Amino acid sequence: MRHHWDFFGSDAQKTALHMQKHVHEFAVQLRIEIHSDGFFNVDPHHTCFWVAITRDEDSAELEKRLRPKRSMTDAEHIQLLAQLTSTSAAPEHR
């Protein structure tokens, strides 16, 4: 499962990088395996940080505690990125 956090404003990228640090610290503390992570810029004032978690139970724990804006499957994540690159529209929030 992939979990996404959105950050807005002139410091969106900087804030997303800071969130990445804390998510990794959280994962180490709880022994959660992060499969991958990354960023994408929706526009100059909107950056999204995402993280992919390997195990479903770890994913549920991360979602419960860190409350991401969106959680989606890998296929949904790929669709979101395709939508953003083709239309430059902001993703829908669930």
Secondary structure, 3 states (H helix, E strand, C coil): CEEEEEEECCCHHHHHHHHHHHHHHHHHHHCCCEEEEEEEEEECCEEEEEEEECCHHHHHHHHHHHCCCEEECHHHHHHHHHHHHHHCCCCCCC
